[in-house]
Amino acid sequence: MNKKQDIALFVAIGAILGGIITLFFAPAKGSETRQKAKNSFDDLIQKIKNFIYS
């Protein structure tokens, strides 16, 4: 793996762990929280792909 891929991997792991922790403290309904988490995860994946392939 090159340096960009290593950085992207660590960012992804941190984001996933942060998302899991956020789910435990979220004041919204479960369905709303899951939708927000999905949207955030999709955005993160797109940013990681853009970072790696740019």
Secondary structure, DSSP 4 states (H G I P E B T S, - for coil): --HHHHHHHHHHHHHHHHHHHHHHH--S-HHHHHHHHHHHHHHHHHHHHHHHH-
